[in-house]
């Protein structure tokens, strides 16, 4: 409950300031202010979605979503990323036009907006940095990034005020947008990897397989599938081959030890299918491999990333 209140406070501060900033960009004729307001709009959407998902994620798995509701967060990340990209394209077009046809900017007013921006975003960053959840940590990074952006805008506005070099506003806007776009693409790349069920980074499948094979009475590991629900929760399924007449107690002990190994790798949700003898796998792929004369058992084939 405390985490939801923290995120809601950050959301309210960021949303109110986004509107204030957009109006300020129009009043001062600053495209840098407008570009940052688009960025803050994306942050507000992200925080709003995070609040919704904080509640949604507490729902237990059901017959419709048997793994739970974790992947809803990916849809939220994708939505906010698209909004940021569309806004970034619009801002870059406007900034380039301003470079070609410079317009007068009220630098003094931009300075006051920048000071206010540092104060408000600094408060939001201090509130969100106390959070413990993944959603709150992501929000905290957004807020800190905004503070640095406002510091840069303040310095630029001061230079423009004393030198009247108005094209700095457009240059800063383009720099902001490129910086934001870089992080948006990184985020979208991560989202697509999760949707395509790429194995999470940080887990060495080959080394993990060797550890599992070292468990007493385990003859081989195959059909190992590793993926993640939302980029943070890894899931794994595998087939483990044991001796054909191994007693149930030893099978249970082998399973327990394999689960313990997986937990040391951060894999708390795993399914281990036990198969007896080298010809115990009923999967079509295994049957095909068993027909090949050079295959002696399945060993560690079928490792998917």
C-alpha positions in Angstrom: 0.0 0.0 0.0 2.9 2.3 0.9 4.5 1.6 -2.5 1.3 2.5 -4.3 1.0 5.8 -2.4 4.7 6.7 -3.2 4.1 6.1 -6.9 0.8 8.0 -6.9 2.5 11.0 -5.4 5.3 10.9 -8.0 2.6 10.5 -10.7 0.7 13.6 -9.5 3.8 15.8 -9.3 5.0 14.7 -12.7 1.6 15.0 -14.4 0.9 18.5 -13.0 4.3 19.7 -14.0 4.0 18.2 -17.5 1.0 20.4 -18.2 2.8 23.4 -16.6 5.9 22.7 -18.6 4.0 22.4 -21.9 2.2 25.7 -21.3 5.6 27.2 -20.4 7.1 26.0 -23.7 4.4 27.8 -25.6 4.7 31.0 -23.6 8.5 31.2 -23.8 8.6 29.9 -27.4 11.2 27.3 -26.2 11.2 24.1 -28.1 13.5 22.6 -25.5 10.8 23.0 -22.9 8.2 21.5 -25.3 10.5 18.5 -26.0 11.0 17.9 -22.3 7.2 18.1 -21.7 6.7 15.3 -24.2 9.3 13.3 -22.3 7.6 14.0 -19.0 4.3 12.9 -20.6 5.8 9.6 -21.3 7.0 9.4 -17.7 3.6 10.2 -16.4 2.0 7.4 -18.6 4.7 5.0 -17.4 4.1 5.9 -13.7 0.3 5.7 -14.2 0.6 2.2 -15.8 3.0 1.2 -13.0 0.4 2.2 -10.4 -2.3 0.2 -12.2 0.1 -2.8 -12.6 1.1 -2.7 -9.0 -2.5 -3.6 -8.2 -2.9 -5.9 -11.2 0.2 -7.9 -10.4 -1.3 -8.9 -7.0 -4.0 -10.9 -8.8 -3.4 -14.6 -8.5 -3.0 -16.8 -11.6 -6.3 -18.0 -13.0 -7.5 -20.2 -15.9 -7.0 -17.3 -18.3 -3.5 -16.2 -17.2 -2.0 -19.3 -15.6 1.4 -17.7 -15.0 -0.2 -14.6 -13.5 -0.5 -11.0 -14.8 3.2 -10.0 -14.9 3.4 -9.5 -18.6 0.9 -6.7 -18.5 3.9 -4.5 -17.5 5.5 -5.2 -20.9 2.5 -3.8 -22.7 2.7 -0.7 -20.6 6.4 -0.3 -21.4 5.7 -0.7 -25.1 2.8 1.8 -25.0 4.9 4.5 -23.2 7.8 3.9 -25.6 5.7 4.4 -28.7 4.3 7.6 -27.2 7.8 8.9 -26.5 9.0 8.0 -30.0 6.1 9.7 -31.8 6.6 12.8 -29.6 10.3 12.8 -30.2 9.9 12.7 -34.0 7.5 15.8 -33.8 10.0 17.6 -31.6 13.0 17.0 -33.8 11.1 18.2 -36.9 10.2 21.4 -35.0 13.8 21.8 -33.6 15.3 21.5 -37.1 12.8 24.1 -38.4 13.9 26.4 -35.6 17.6 25.9 -36.5 16.8 27.0 -40.1 14.5 29.8 -39.0 15.5 31.0 -35.5 12.8 32.5 -33.4 13.1 34.8 -30.3 13.0 33.0 -27.0 12.1 34.4 -23.6 15.3 33.2 -21.9 14.7 34.8 -18.6 11.3 33.0 -18.2 13.0 29.7 -19.3 15.5 30.2 -16.4 12.6 30.5 -13.9 10.9 27.4 -15.4 14.2 25.5 -15.2 14.7 26.4 -11.5 11.1 25.3 -10.8 11.7 22.1 -12.8 14.8 21.2 -10.8 12.8 21.7 -7.5 9.7 19.8 -8.5 11.5 16.9 -10.2 14.1 16.8 -7.4 11.2 16.4 -4.9 9.7 13.6 -7.0 13.1 11.9 -7.3 13.6 12.0 -3.5 10.1 10.5 -3.0 10.5 7.7 -5.6 14.2 6.8 -4.6 12.8 5.4 -1.3 10.9 2.7 -3.2 11.9 -0.9 -3.1 9.9 -2.4 -5.9 11.1 -2.7 -9.5 8.4 -0.3 -10.7 9.5 2.3 -8.2 13.2 1.9 -9.1 12.4 2.5 -12.8 10.4 5.6 -11.9 13.2 6.9 -9.7 15.6 6.6 -12.7 13.1 8.6 -14.8 12.9 11.3 -12.2 16.7 11.6 -11.7 17.1 11.8 -15.5 14.6 14.7 -15.5 16.6 16.6 -12.8 19.8 16.4 -14.9 17.9 17.5 -18.0 16.6 20.6 -16.1 20.1 21.5 -14.9 21.3 21.4 -18.5 18.3 23.6 -19.6 19.1 26.1 -16.8 22.7 26.4 -17.9 21.6 26.8 -21.5 19.0 29.4 -20.6 21.5 31.5 -18.7 23.9 31.5 -21.7 21.1 32.5 -24.0 20.0 35.3 -21.6 23.4 36.9 -21.7 24.5 36.1 -25.3 21.1 35.9 -27.2 22.4 32.8 -29.0 18.9 31.4 -29.5 19.9 28.4 -31.6 21.2 26.8 -28.4 17.5 26.1 -27.4 17.0 24.0 -30.6 20.4 22.2 -30.2 19.5 21.3 -26.6 16.1 20.1 -27.7 17.7 17.8 -30.3 20.2 16.5 -27.8 17.4 15.8 -25.3 15.4 13.9 -27.9 18.3 11.8 -29.1 19.2 10.9 -25.6 15.6 10.0 -24.8 15.3 8.0 -28.1 18.4 6.0 -27.3 17.0 4.9 -24.0 13.5 4.2 -25.5 15.1 1.9 -28.2 17.0 0.1 -25.5 13.8 -0.4 -23.5 11.8 -1.6 -26.6 14.6 -4.0 -27.5 14.4 -5.5 -24.0 10.6 -5.7 -24.3 10.8 -7.5 -27.7 13.4 -10.0 -26.3 11.0 -10.9 -23.6 8.0 -11.3 -26.0 10.2 -13.5 -28.2 11.1 -15.5 -25.2 14.8 -15.0 -25.4 16.7 -16.5 -22.4 17.4 -13.9 -19.7 20.9 -12.6 -19.5 23.1 -13.5 -16.5 22.4 -17.2 -16.6 25.0 -19.5 -18.3 22.9 -22.3 -19.7 25.9 -24.5 -20.5 27.3 -24.2 -17.0 23.8 -24.6 -15.4 23.4 -27.9 -17.4 26.7 -29.2 -16.2 25.7 -28.5 -12.5 22.4 -30.3 -13.0 24.1 -33.3 -14.6 26.5 -33.5 -11.6 23.5 -34.4 -9.3 23.7 -38.1 -8.2 21.7 -40.5 -10.4 21.1 -37.9 -13.1 22.2 -39.3 -16.5 21.4 -36.4 -18.7 19.6 -33.1 -19.1 17.6 -32.2 -22.3 14.7 -30.1 -23.5 15.9 -27.3 -21.3 13.8 -24.2 -21.9 14.6 -20.9 -20.2 12.6 -17.7 -20.6 11.3 -14.8 -18.5 7.8 -13.5 -17.9 8.5 -9.8 -17.6 12.3 -9.4 -17.8 12.9 -10.1 -14.1 11.2 -13.4 -13.3 13.0 -16.4 -15.0 11.1 -19.6 -15.7 12.6 -23.0 -16.7 11.4 -26.4 -17.8 13.6 -29.4 -18.5 13.7 -33.2 -18.9 16.1 -35.1 -16.6 17.0 -38.7 -17.4 17.6 -41.1 -14.5 18.4 -44.8 -14.3 15.5 -47.0 -15.4 15.0 -48.8 -12.1 15.9 -46.0 -9.7 13.8 -46.1 -6.5 11.3 -43.3 -5.9 13.2 -41.9 -2.8 16.4 -41.3 -4.9 14.4 -39.7 -7.7 12.8 -37.3 -5.2 16.2 -36.5 -3.8 17.6 -35.8 -7.2 14.7 -33.5 -8.1 15.1 -31.6 -4.8 18.9 -31.1 -5.4 18.2 -29.9 -9.0 15.6 -27.4 -7.7 18.2 -26.1 -5.1 20.8 -25.6 -7.9 18.2 -23.7 -10.0 17.3 -21.4 -7.0 21.0 -20.5 -6.5 20.8 -19.1 -10.1 17.7 -17.1 -9.3 15.3 -19.5 -10.9 12.5 -20.0 -8.4 9.8 -21.3 -10.8 10.9 -24.5 -12.5 9.4 -27.7 -13.8 11.5 -30.9 -14.0 10.2 -33.9 -15.9 11.8 -37.1 -14.8 12.4 -39.8 -17.5 13.6 -43.3 -16.9 16.4 -44.7 -19.1 17.9 -43.1 -22.2 14.9 -44.0 -24.3 12.4 -42.6 -21.9 11.6 -39.3 -23.7 8.4 -39.3 -25.6 8.9 -36.0 -27.4 9.0 -36.4 -31.3 12.4 -34.6 -31.4 14.0 -37.1 -29.0 12.5 -40.0 -30.9 14.1 -38.8 -34.2 17.5 -38.4 -32.5 17.3 -41.8 -31.0 17.0 -43.3 -34.5 20.4 -41.7 -35.5 23.2 -44.2 -35.1 25.8 -41.6 -33.8 23.5 -40.6 -30.9 24.1 -42.5 -27.7 21.4 -41.2 -25.3 20.3 -37.6 -25.4 22.8 -36.0 -23.1 22.4 -32.2 -23.2 20.8 -31.5 -26.6 17.8 -29.2 -27.1 19.0 -26.3 -25.1 17.0 -23.3 -26.2 17.8 -19.7 -25.7 
